[in-house]
Amino acid sequence: MYAAYFGLKENPFNLSPEPRYLFLSEQHRDALNCLIYGIKEKKGFVLISGGIGLGKTTICRSLLDALDDSVETALIFNTAVSDVELLETVLGEYGIVIKSKSKTKKIYIDALNDFLLQNFAAGKTAVLLIDEAQNLNHGVLEQIRMLSNLETETEKLIQIILIGQPELANTLMMPALRQLNERITVRYELKPLSPIEMLDYIRYRLMVAEGPGSLKFTSGAFNIIYKFSEGIPRRINAICDRALLIAYTKNTSKIDRNIVKLAVNDIGVNYFQKTMNKWANIWSRLTA
């Protein structure tokens, strides 16, 4: 709506995970490198964890874009499934057709094993990416561990990447999942951006949208964006998107602290999930 007004080719602060807009901060680059390392070195399991809105799914999509034809991938994003439904989904992602009328767990695993052996013989690597893995129940996590038993005498036939919120790491610490937890040798936890990284993040997204065009953010605006976003990319996008819309309606290209305060107010302070007391203190300072 406002892109043309500011001289941008598209909305730079869309909330959808677009690989083109992945800002490679040092930690996001490290997370992506961990994924590539785990796949190339065939470590079996890789775990990427981090809070809501930190860019985990965007990293996942960027990884898929970066992999070549030597890698067969399966992406699972609906994790509210049973162990059998998980197997059905994995087979579907790999394009494996079950000819038998009987659809038992053993038939699914045998079919997957045959596919993985053929894939290995062709010199290819099989990767299973599971996003939102914190929603998996214990039975499904145990099934995933069993999939890692599909191997040759020298290496794993399938590389499994678990991507989820911090509670996933806590779940894996439970005694019942000890065997799975001990198999995950490559891990990375994403943290929020620093204030300097947030500045670079905003500038990068504007650059991808062929900006900044006529836009100008004041230092005061940046300060308030960081206070309310806490360095979380999804929140940064939400605030900036609303701020640009407000600036458009006010016929200005200058994003200052007043514009950002209006944006935060429009979104609603509850969106940022602060305690009411903390919000009251911050809000009273900003509106003073």
Backbone bond lengths (Angstrom), bond angles and torsions (degrees), N, CA, C in turn:
res aa  C-N    CA-C-N  psi(-1)  N-CA   C-N-CA  omega(-1)  CA-C   N-CA-C  phi
1 M - - - 1.457 - - 1.524 111.30 -
2 Y 1.334 115.87 -42.00 1.469 119.06 -175.26 1.521 113.10 -104.77
3 A 1.340 118.60 -5.12 1.464 121.95 -172.21 1.529 111.90 -56.81
4 A 1.326 117.10 -50.44 1.461 120.59 -177.28 1.528 111.32 -61.80
5 Y 1.313 116.86 -37.19 1.464 121.04 -179.44 1.522 111.36 -59.36
6 F 1.328 116.56 -39.54 1.464 120.86 -178.82 1.529 112.89 -90.68
7 G 1.320 118.00 0.52 1.458 120.77 -179.67 1.511 113.20 79.67
8 L 1.335 116.66 27.74 1.462 121.93 178.82 1.524 109.40 -103.94
9 K 1.321 117.15 151.47 1.463 119.08 -179.87 1.527 111.71 -82.35
10 E 1.356 117.38 -20.25 1.457 121.65 -179.10 1.522 109.41 -161.44
11 N 1.317 115.89 172.66 1.456 120.99 178.05 1.528 109.73 -70.33
12 P 1.336 118.75 116.93 1.467 120.34 -177.02 1.525 113.92 -80.91
13 F 1.323 118.07 -8.61 1.460 120.10 -174.59 1.527 112.42 -121.37
14 N 1.330 114.54 37.18 1.454 120.34 175.29 1.524 109.35 -64.33
15 L 1.330 117.58 142.68 1.460 120.88 -177.31 1.525 113.58 -82.27
16 S 1.324 118.59 -11.66 1.460 120.66 -179.53 1.522 110.27 -73.92
17 P 1.357 117.44 147.66 1.476 121.08 -177.69 1.526 112.52 -76.40
18 E 1.314 117.62 97.12 1.461 122.36 -179.53 1.531 109.87 -106.50
19 P 1.337 117.64 119.05 1.472 120.73 -178.54 1.525 114.19 -54.20
20 R 1.340 117.62 -33.20 1.470 119.96 -179.72 1.524 111.63 -60.89
21 Y 1.314 115.82 -28.10 1.460 120.30 -175.96 1.525 113.06 -96.84
22 L 1.334 117.28 8.99 1.461 119.04 178.65 1.524 110.13 -67.64
23 F 1.315 115.40 114.93 1.464 121.17 177.30 1.522 107.88 -87.32
24 L 1.315 116.27 115.90 1.460 120.65 -176.97 1.525 110.83 -86.00
25 S 1.329 114.60 79.29 1.458 118.30 168.32 1.520 106.59 -64.78
26 E 1.303 116.78 171.61 1.471 119.48 -179.17 1.518 110.76 -57.13
27 Q 1.333 117.04 -42.45 1.461 119.04 -176.88 1.527 111.91 -74.41
28 H 1.334 118.03 -34.53 1.461 119.39 177.48 1.531 110.43 -68.56
29 R 1.323 115.90 -35.22 1.463 119.60 175.47 1.528 110.38 -66.02
30 D 1.330 115.92 -41.25 1.471 119.90 178.60 1.524 110.64 -64.01
31 A 1.326 117.51 -40.91 1.463 120.80 179.20 1.524 110.93 -62.59
32 L 1.342 116.14 -44.27 1.461 120.17 179.14 1.523 110.76 -64.67
33 N 1.332 116.49 -39.82 1.465 120.45 177.93 1.525 111.69 -64.92
34 C 1.340 116.65 -35.83 1.465 120.34 176.90 1.526 110.59 -62.03
35 L 1.325 115.95 -41.29 1.462 119.95 178.87 1.528 111.10 -64.06
36 I 1.319 115.77 -46.58 1.467 119.91 -179.06 1.526 110.53 -64.77
37 Y 1.338 116.36 -41.45 1.469 120.94 178.08 1.532 110.75 -61.34
38 G 1.330 116.98 -46.67 1.455 120.61 -179.16 1.512 112.64 -60.20
39 I 1.349 115.66 -37.19 1.463 119.85 179.65 1.529 111.10 -72.74
40 K 1.328 116.50 -49.23 1.465 120.15 -176.30 1.528 112.00 -64.76
41 E 1.333 116.13 -39.61 1.459 120.15 -178.45 1.528 112.61 -87.78
42 K 1.336 116.09 -0.35 1.465 123.07 176.93 1.527 111.30 51.34
43 K 1.344 113.24 60.02 1.454 120.26 -178.66 1.529 113.17 -80.61
44 G 1.319 117.35 -8.70 1.454 120.05 177.93 1.517 112.86 93.08
45 F 1.343 116.27 -61.15 1.460 120.96 -179.61 1.519 111.39 -128.93
46 V 1.353 115.37 142.47 1.462 122.32 171.30 1.531 106.47 -134.51
47 L 1.328 116.63 137.47 1.458 121.41 178.07 1.522 110.02 -121.56
48 I 1.341 116.43 122.89 1.457 122.52 172.69 1.524 107.46 -115.85
49 S 1.332 116.55 119.52 1.460 120.22 -178.88 1.527 110.22 -123.38
50 G 1.314 115.36 161.95 1.462 120.38 179.36 1.506 110.33 167.88
51 G 1.320 116.57 159.51 1.455 121.94 -178.10 1.514 113.45 -67.13
52 I 1.323 115.41 173.87 1.461 122.37 -179.76 1.529 110.23 -63.02
53 G 1.337 115.36 133.32 1.463 120.45 173.08 1.510 115.70 81.91
54 L 1.333 118.81 13.27 1.464 120.87 -177.81 1.529 113.57 -89.62
55 G 1.332 118.01 -4.24 1.465 120.03 175.53 1.514 114.66 103.83
56 K 1.334 118.39 17.83 1.466 120.80 -178.22 1.525 111.81 -62.89
57 T 1.338 115.82 -46.68 1.462 119.52 -178.48 1.526 111.33 -66.60
58 T 1.328 117.13 -37.14 1.473 120.09 177.91 1.520 110.42 -63.73
59 I 1.329 117.36 -39.87 1.470 121.16 176.30 1.526 110.02 -61.80
60 C 1.329 115.54 -42.02 1.461 120.84 179.01 1.524 110.67 -60.25
61 R 1.342 116.84 -47.11 1.467 120.64 -179.84 1.536 110.78 -66.24
62 S 1.318 117.28 -35.99 1.468 120.84 178.53 1.522 110.54 -66.57
63 L 1.329 116.32 -37.72 1.468 120.33 176.77 1.518 110.06 -61.36
64 L 1.313 117.23 -45.19 1.466 120.91 -179.72 1.524 110.93 -60.36
65 D 1.330 116.43 -39.15 1.465 120.52 178.53 1.527 111.64 -67.09
66 A 1.335 116.37 -30.44 1.466 120.71 -174.71 1.529 112.75 -82.32
67 L 1.338 117.07 -22.00 1.467 120.02 -177.04 1.523 110.98 -76.15
68 D 1.327 116.29 144.85 1.465 120.26 -179.14 1.528 111.06 -96.79
69 D 1.332 115.87 -170.99 1.461 121.40 -174.94 1.524 113.75 -70.36
70 S 1.325 117.20 -8.59 1.460 119.67 179.14 1.530 111.69 -80.28
71 V 1.334 115.50 -2.53 1.462 120.15 -179.07 1.523 109.83 -119.72
72 E 1.322 115.96 123.60 1.464 121.87 174.60 1.523 107.68 -94.75
73 T 1.321 116.95 125.15 1.467 120.07 -174.51 1.528 112.01 -118.39
74 A 1.331 113.70 149.01 1.460 121.94 171.63 1.518 106.57 -131.42
75 L 1.343 116.86 127.09 1.459 121.72 -178.58 1.519 109.70 -113.36
76 I 1.338 115.63 122.89 1.458 121.72 177.58 1.525 107.71 -111.05
77 F 1.326 117.33 121.60 1.463 119.94 178.15 1.529 112.14 -121.46
78 N 1.348 117.28 -13.79 1.459 120.80 173.22 1.525 107.52 -97.47
79 T 1.315 116.66 101.59 1.461 120.52 -173.46 1.530 113.19 -103.30
80 A 1.320 118.05 7.49 1.468 120.98 174.68 1.528 108.09 -88.78
81 V 1.337 115.43 64.14 1.460 121.77 -173.85 1.526 110.36 -132.46
82 S 1.331 115.76 162.25 1.458 121.43 173.96 1.522 109.05 -84.95
83 D 1.333 116.75 174.81 1.458 119.55 179.61 1.528 111.57 -64.60
84 V 1.330 117.12 -37.84 1.467 120.29 178.95 1.529 110.21 -69.43
85 E 1.333 117.06 -41.93 1.469 120.39 178.36 1.517 111.16 -63.39
86 L 1.330 116.58 -34.81 1.465 119.77 176.15 1.526 110.06 -61.71
87 L 1.331 116.77 -46.54 1.463 120.29 179.89 1.528 110.78 -61.61
88 E 1.326 116.68 -42.14 1.470 120.38 178.46 1.526 110.96 -60.01
89 T 1.330 115.75 -41.35 1.461 120.66 -179.25 1.520 111.36 -67.33
90 V 1.332 116.59 -42.26 1.465 121.02 178.81 1.521 110.24 -61.01
91 L 1.327 116.74 -46.27 1.460 119.99 179.55 1.529 110.72 -62.05
92 G 1.325 116.54 -40.79 1.454 119.77 178.64 1.515 112.54 -63.50
93 E 1.341 116.70 -40.42 1.466 121.19 179.18 1.529 111.49 -63.85
94 Y 1.314 116.58 -36.17 1.471 120.41 179.18 1.529 112.30 -84.54
95 G 1.323 117.27 -3.55 1.461 120.60 179.95 1.512 113.47 73.99
96 I 1.318 117.20 26.51 1.467 121.99 -179.55 1.524 109.13 -85.78
97 V 1.313 116.09 124.88 1.462 121.94 -178.92 1.526 109.38 -101.28
98 I 1.323 116.48 128.39 1.463 122.01 176.96 1.529 108.65 -93.41
99 K 1.320 116.37 118.43 1.463 120.55 -178.79 1.522 112.17 -86.98
100 S 1.313 116.40 -25.17 1.459 120.07 -179.25 1.525 110.76 -69.49
101 K 1.334 115.97 143.51 1.455 120.42 177.06 1.525 110.95 -73.40
102 S 1.323 116.04 -26.12 1.467 120.54 178.38 1.525 108.78 -80.15
103 K 1.328 117.06 130.38 1.465 121.41 -176.92 1.535 109.85 -117.75
104 T 1.316 115.58 65.47 1.461 120.01 179.73 1.531 110.16 -91.83
105 K 1.339 114.89 165.93 1.463 119.97 178.78 1.528 110.61 -61.34
106 K 1.334 116.88 -39.09 1.469 120.62 -179.75 1.523 111.10 -62.97
107 I 1.319 116.96 -42.04 1.473 120.02 179.52 1.522 110.00 -64.02
108 Y 1.317 117.33 -40.51 1.462 120.97 178.81 1.537 110.96 -62.82
109 I 1.322 116.47 -46.02 1.463 120.11 -177.25 1.527 110.49 -68.43
110 D 1.339 116.95 -39.61 1.471 119.74 177.89 1.529 110.44 -62.46
111 A 1.332 117.00 -41.43 1.465 120.55 179.30 1.521 110.80 -65.30
112 L 1.328 116.24 -40.83 1.459 119.93 178.05 1.523 110.63 -65.22
113 N 1.319 117.45 -41.43 1.463 121.18 179.41 1.524 111.26 -62.24
114 D 1.336 116.76 -42.21 1.473 120.40 178.17 1.521 110.40 -61.37
115 F 1.334 116.08 -43.77 1.465 120.63 178.62 1.527 110.64 -61.33
116 L 1.316 117.16 -44.75 1.463 121.27 -177.34 1.522 111.30 -66.54
117 L 1.328 117.38 -36.49 1.467 120.50 177.67 1.530 110.53 -66.28
118 Q 1.335 116.95 -41.76 1.462 120.57 177.40 1.526 110.33 -65.46
119 N 1.309 115.26 -39.75 1.455 120.91 178.57 1.532 110.43 -62.22
120 F 1.328 116.03 -43.65 1.467 121.87 178.85 1.526 110.70 -64.01
121 A 1.323 116.52 -42.78 1.463 120.89 179.41 1.519 111.74 -62.50
122 A 1.324 116.80 -28.99 1.464 121.82 179.46 1.527 111.93 -84.70
123 G 1.332 116.47 3.28 1.460 120.74 178.60 1.510 114.30 77.82
124 K 1.335 116.38 21.55 1.456 120.44 -178.57 1.530 111.81 -105.29
125 T 1.335 114.85 161.34 1.457 122.22 177.54 1.523 109.05 -111.07
126 A 1.331 117.07 135.79 1.458 121.52 177.66 1.523 109.07 -103.13
127 V 1.340 115.65 130.45 1.467 121.42 -179.02 1.520 109.22 -126.28
128 L 1.333 115.12 131.38 1.459 121.74 174.92 1.523 108.28 -113.88
129 L 1.347 117.09 116.66 1.460 122.35 178.53 1.517 109.13 -106.10
130 I 1.317 116.19 126.83 1.460 121.24 -179.85 1.523 108.31 -119.50
131 D 1.339 115.75 107.01 1.460 121.32 178.58 1.529 108.88 -88.40
132 E 1.336 116.67 157.70 1.463 122.49 -177.48 1.531 110.63 55.18
133 A 1.324 116.41 40.57 1.466 121.46 -174.37 1.522 112.98 -68.88
134 Q 1.337 117.55 -12.79 1.471 119.44 178.75 1.525 111.68 -66.37
135 N 1.334 117.47 -15.74 1.470 121.06 -179.41 1.521 113.36 -86.83
136 L 1.318 117.59 -7.11 1.457 120.69 -178.66 1.526 110.65 -70.61
137 N 1.328 116.72 135.71 1.461 118.86 176.71 1.530 110.66 -82.09
138 H 1.316 116.19 171.99 1.463 120.22 -174.50 1.528 112.60 -61.07
139 G 1.333 116.00 -37.81 1.463 119.34 -179.49 1.516 112.10 -64.09
140 V 1.322 116.32 -39.60 1.469 120.42 179.55 1.525 110.23 -70.92
141 L 1.332 116.93 -39.54 1.468 120.13 177.30 1.529 110.48 -62.22
142 E 1.312 116.80 -38.03 1.466 120.13 177.59 1.530 110.39 -66.80
143 Q 1.335 116.59 -37.45 1.468 119.96 176.63 1.523 110.75 -63.49
144 I 1.321 116.35 -38.85 1.458 120.53 177.59 1.525 110.63 -63.17
145 R 1.323 116.05 -40.51 1.469 119.25 176.62 1.525 110.55 -60.47
146 M 1.321 116.59 -40.67 1.456 120.24 -179.77 1.530 111.49 -64.91
147 L 1.333 116.52 -32.20 1.467 119.06 177.76 1.529 111.05 -62.60
148 S 1.321 115.37 -31.45 1.472 118.44 -179.91 1.521 111.90 -69.63
149 N 1.345 117.49 -9.92 1.467 120.20 176.36 1.521 111.88 -78.63
150 L 1.326 116.42 -9.72 1.465 119.70 176.95 1.518 107.75 -75.84
151 E 1.327 115.88 107.35 1.463 120.47 -172.24 1.513 111.47 -156.61
152 T 1.325 115.62 163.92 1.456 122.18 170.81 1.533 107.37 -93.47
153 E 1.305 116.57 -171.88 1.463 119.30 178.50 1.521 111.94 -69.93
154 T 1.330 116.98 -17.92 1.469 119.47 -173.53 1.522 114.76 -116.87
155 E 1.343 118.71 -22.06 1.467 117.80 -175.91 1.523 112.18 -159.03
156 K 1.338 114.03 163.39 1.454 121.51 178.72 1.528 110.11 -71.70
157 L 1.327 115.74 141.72 1.459 120.30 179.30 1.527 112.02 -84.34
158 I 1.331 116.85 -18.75 1.457 120.11 -178.59 1.526 110.08 -138.40
159 Q 1.326 115.34 135.10 1.461 121.77 177.72 1.530 107.51 -102.06
160 I 1.317 116.72 125.71 1.456 121.87 -173.59 1.526 110.51 -112.65
161 I 1.327 115.52 124.65 1.467 121.59 -179.88 1.523 108.68 -113.33
162 L 1.318 116.04 120.88 1.462 122.29 177.36 1.523 108.94 -103.43
163 I 1.322 116.52 126.21 1.458 121.48 -179.60 1.524 107.71 -125.38
164 G 1.334 116.22 122.75 1.457 117.73 -176.91 1.507 114.01 -165.61
165 Q 1.309 115.49 -179.75 1.453 122.71 -179.90 1.532 110.57 -77.47
166 P 1.343 118.00 165.99 1.468 121.28 -173.99 1.524 114.65 -54.14
167 E 1.331 117.83 -29.73 1.462 118.97 -179.44 1.522 112.87 -63.52
168 L 1.357 116.78 -20.65 1.461 119.80 175.48 1.520 110.57 -61.55
169 A 1.336 116.49 -45.43 1.460 120.20 179.06 1.526 110.66 -62.12
170 N 1.334 116.80 -37.04 1.462 120.48 178.15 1.521 111.20 -67.00
171 T 1.335 116.55 -40.64 1.465 120.82 178.53 1.523 111.14 -61.47
172 L 1.323 115.85 -41.06 1.462 120.29 -178.30 1.528 112.52 -66.83
173 M 1.336 117.06 -17.05 1.452 120.89 178.94 1.528 112.48 -79.96
174 M 1.315 117.09 -8.66 1.456 120.48 -179.07 1.528 110.36 -68.41
175 P 1.340 117.63 143.45 1.481 121.00 -177.39 1.520 113.74 -53.32
176 A 1.344 117.70 -36.03 1.464 120.29 -177.43 1.524 112.66 -66.25
177 L 1.336 116.57 -20.84 1.467 120.45 -178.23 1.526 112.04 -111.43
178 R 1.304 116.10 19.35 1.467 120.94 -176.15 1.527 111.75 -59.26
179 Q 1.331 116.34 -41.07 1.471 118.76 -177.90 1.530 111.33 -62.30
180 L 1.335 115.92 -41.54 1.465 119.39 178.34 1.520 110.39 -67.31
181 N 1.320 116.29 -46.18 1.463 120.60 -178.04 1.525 111.93 -57.17
182 E 1.326 116.71 -39.96 1.465 120.28 -177.31 1.521 112.55 -72.72
183 R 1.329 116.88 -16.09 1.466 119.73 178.99 1.534 112.00 -85.11
184 I 1.318 116.71 -13.63 1.473 120.39 -178.29 1.522 108.34 -87.70
185 T 1.309 116.62 99.37 1.471 121.54 -175.66 1.520 113.42 -99.57
186 V 1.335 117.23 -11.52 1.467 121.03 178.92 1.535 107.72 -119.61
187 R 1.341 116.63 116.21 1.458 121.73 -176.45 1.522 110.26 -136.17
188 Y 1.340 114.10 149.78 1.462 118.76 173.40 1.523 108.46 -151.25
189 E 1.349 116.36 134.76 1.456 121.55 178.05 1.523 109.86 -113.53
190 L 1.331 116.20 121.67 1.460 121.80 178.97 1.522 110.64 -79.18
191 K 1.330 115.55 141.99 1.460 122.82 177.43 1.532 109.13 -120.10
192 P 1.338 118.76 163.96 1.471 120.80 176.85 1.522 111.66 -62.48
193 L 1.325 116.11 158.98 1.457 122.08 178.86 1.524 110.35 -70.88
194 S 1.318 115.93 150.38 1.460 121.10 172.55 1.533 108.40 -77.86
195 P 1.350 119.03 167.84 1.472 119.92 178.11 1.527 112.82 -56.51
196 I 1.331 117.36 -41.87 1.469 120.36 179.64 1.524 110.40 -66.54
197 E 1.338 116.81 -41.20 1.463 120.44 178.07 1.524 110.86 -63.95
198 M 1.338 116.98 -35.44 1.458 119.48 178.63 1.530 111.04 -63.43
199 L 1.344 116.67 -41.23 1.469 120.04 176.87 1.525 110.00 -59.32
200 D 1.328 116.10 -47.68 1.462 120.73 179.93 1.523 111.11 -63.92
201 Y 1.319 116.63 -35.50 1.468 122.10 179.40 1.530 110.43 -62.63
202 I 1.316 116.89 -48.95 1.466 121.30 -180.00 1.528 110.43 -63.13
203 R 1.326 116.59 -45.29 1.469 120.46 -179.89 1.524 111.07 -63.88
204 Y 1.326 116.90 -37.49 1.466 120.40 179.92 1.528 110.64 -64.39
205 R 1.322 116.93 -45.60 1.459 119.93 -178.58 1.533 111.25 -65.46
206 L 1.308 116.63 -35.94 1.468 119.74 175.32 1.523 110.83 -65.68
207 M 1.319 116.74 -38.71 1.458 121.06 179.38 1.527 110.86 -64.38
208 V 1.347 117.47 -43.08 1.460 121.15 179.01 1.525 110.45 -61.57
209 A 1.332 115.58 -34.74 1.472 120.40 177.57 1.527 111.69 -82.82
210 E 1.350 115.91 14.20 1.467 123.64 179.25 1.521 111.55 63.26
211 G 1.324 114.99 40.87 1.464 121.48 177.33 1.518 110.59 -111.43
212 P 1.327 118.45 -165.26 1.465 124.77 14.30 1.519 115.37 -80.99
213 G 1.320 118.55 -0.67 1.457 118.89 -178.84 1.518 110.41 61.11
214 S 1.321 116.13 -130.94 1.460 120.14 -178.33 1.529 112.69 -90.15
215 L 1.325 116.49 0.69 1.464 120.42 -175.41 1.521 112.85 -72.37
216 K 1.321 115.20 143.61 1.455 121.31 174.09 1.522 108.72 -144.10
217 F 1.344 115.61 121.78 1.460 121.78 175.11 1.526 108.54 -97.16
218 T 1.331 117.10 132.85 1.459 120.05 175.89 1.531 109.21 -84.21
219 S 1.327 116.38 162.60 1.469 120.31 178.57 1.526 110.52 -63.00
220 G 1.334 116.84 -35.53 1.459 120.27 177.16 1.519 111.93 -62.10
221 A 1.330 116.20 -38.44 1.462 120.73 177.95 1.526 110.46 -63.47
222 F 1.333 116.11 -45.11 1.464 120.14 179.19 1.528 110.87 -59.68
223 N 1.318 116.55 -41.16 1.469 120.53 -178.34 1.524 111.56 -61.42
224 I 1.333 116.34 -43.50 1.458 119.32 -178.87 1.528 111.05 -72.01
225 I 1.323 116.90 -37.97 1.470 119.87 177.39 1.526 109.60 -57.99
226 Y 1.329 115.63 -42.18 1.474 117.69 -177.87 1.530 111.26 -70.06
227 K 1.328 117.15 -39.42 1.464 119.62 -179.48 1.520 111.56 -59.55
228 F 1.328 116.43 -40.74 1.462 119.13 -176.25 1.528 112.61 -87.77
229 S 1.304 117.92 -29.68 1.465 119.94 179.43 1.516 111.89 -83.86
230 E 1.329 117.18 -24.93 1.470 122.94 -175.42 1.533 112.17 57.01
231 G 1.336 115.33 25.67 1.462 119.42 177.45 1.512 114.45 80.44
232 I 1.325 117.36 12.27 1.468 121.37 179.95 1.531 108.79 -90.09
233 P 1.331 118.78 117.68 1.470 121.58 -173.63 1.522 115.09 -52.33
234 R 1.317 117.99 -41.98 1.462 118.89 -177.91 1.523 110.97 -63.31
235 R 1.323 117.43 -39.22 1.460 120.77 178.47 1.528 110.72 -69.81
236 I 1.325 116.40 -37.58 1.467 120.03 176.70 1.528 109.55 -58.78
237 N 1.339 115.94 -45.12 1.463 120.38 179.59 1.521 111.17 -61.14
238 A 1.329 116.50 -44.09 1.463 120.53 -177.64 1.532 110.96 -62.12
239 I 1.335 116.14 -44.58 1.470 119.90 -178.92 1.520 110.63 -67.14
240 C 1.333 116.76 -46.91 1.467 120.28 -177.40 1.519 111.45 -65.24
241 D 1.309 117.25 -39.96 1.461 120.72 179.21 1.524 110.48 -60.57
242 R 1.336 115.64 -46.77 1.463 119.12 180.00 1.528 111.41 -68.09
243 A 1.332 117.44 -36.44 1.472 121.19 179.10 1.524 110.89 -64.00
244 L 1.339 117.40 -41.38 1.459 120.54 178.50 1.527 111.28 -66.37
245 L 1.324 116.38 -36.53 1.457 119.48 178.12 1.531 110.55 -65.39
246 I 1.325 116.69 -42.49 1.459 120.72 179.31 1.535 110.45 -65.50
247 A 1.342 116.30 -42.63 1.469 120.01 178.19 1.525 110.70 -60.95
248 Y 1.329 116.00 -38.72 1.470 120.98 178.04 1.524 111.18 -61.68
249 T 1.334 115.97 -44.75 1.469 119.38 -179.30 1.527 111.68 -68.53
250 K 1.335 116.65 -24.43 1.459 120.94 179.37 1.529 112.39 -94.60
251 N 1.339 115.70 3.31 1.460 121.35 176.80 1.526 112.16 58.42
252 T 1.348 115.29 44.80 1.459 120.20 177.24 1.526 109.21 -135.05
253 S 1.330 116.27 151.42 1.463 121.68 177.30 1.518 111.77 -107.06
254 K 1.320 115.99 5.28 1.456 120.55 -178.58 1.529 109.68 -101.04
255 I 1.337 115.28 118.75 1.456 121.05 178.32 1.533 107.25 -97.02
256 D 1.313 116.46 103.20 1.463 119.84 -179.60 1.529 109.85 -110.66
257 R 1.334 116.18 -175.71 1.461 119.84 -175.67 1.531 111.65 -63.34
258 N 1.328 118.11 -32.35 1.459 120.23 179.96 1.530 111.75 -67.94
259 I 1.334 115.95 -39.64 1.466 120.17 176.77 1.523 109.88 -62.74
260 V 1.349 116.92 -43.21 1.465 120.71 -178.44 1.528 110.50 -67.00
261 K 1.339 117.46 -38.33 1.459 120.19 177.61 1.525 110.71 -61.90
262 L 1.329 116.50 -40.28 1.465 120.16 176.74 1.531 110.77 -64.22
263 A 1.333 115.80 -38.82 1.464 120.45 179.68 1.525 110.68 -63.37
264 V 1.325 116.04 -46.13 1.465 120.94 179.24 1.521 110.32 -62.09
265 N 1.308 116.43 -42.34 1.466 120.87 179.79 1.528 111.18 -64.06
266 D 1.346 116.54 -39.45 1.467 120.57 178.58 1.528 111.29 -63.82
267 I 1.324 115.36 -43.99 1.463 119.98 -178.89 1.525 110.23 -65.25
268 G 1.335 115.62 -40.45 1.459 120.43 -179.30 1.523 110.11 104.64
269 V 1.308 116.22 127.72 1.465 119.43 -174.80 1.516 112.77 -63.35
270 N 1.335 118.19 -25.52 1.467 119.93 -179.88 1.525 112.53 -66.23
271 Y 1.332 116.33 -21.34 1.465 120.31 178.68 1.516 111.50 -59.51
272 F 1.309 116.22 -32.28 1.455 120.58 -173.67 1.519 113.44 -87.57
273 Q 1.324 117.54 -0.52 1.455 123.42 169.90 1.521 113.82 57.48
274 K 1.306 116.48 39.24 1.464 121.00 173.25 1.522 108.86 -89.86
275 T 1.321 118.17 162.78 1.453 120.13 171.37 1.523 107.48 -71.93
276 M 1.313 116.39 151.13 1.465 120.23 -175.83 1.529 111.86 -60.95
277 N 1.329 117.34 -37.65 1.466 119.96 -179.43 1.528 110.89 -64.63
278 K 1.344 115.08 -43.39 1.457 118.70 -179.20 1.524 110.10 -66.43
279 W 1.336 115.76 -40.20 1.458 119.42 177.93 1.523 110.58 -61.17
280 A 1.331 115.59 -42.58 1.454 119.55 -177.63 1.519 110.54 -61.42
281 N 1.339 116.59 -40.49 1.466 119.91 179.79 1.528 111.76 -66.13
282 I 1.342 115.77 -45.28 1.466 119.51 -179.43 1.534 109.84 -65.57
283 W 1.338 114.89 -46.52 1.461 118.75 -174.99 1.523 111.97 -64.01
284 S 1.333 116.21 -37.67 1.459 118.91 179.87 1.529 112.05 -65.86
285 R 1.350 115.80 -34.50 1.477 119.42 177.38 1.518 110.99 -70.33
286 L 1.340 116.36 -39.04 1.467 119.70 -176.07 1.520 111.93 -72.84
287 T 1.312 116.65 -30.76 1.463 119.48 -176.38 1.515 112.65 -96.65
288 A 1.354 115.27 0.10 1.465 118.40 -179.08 1.522 110.91 -67.40
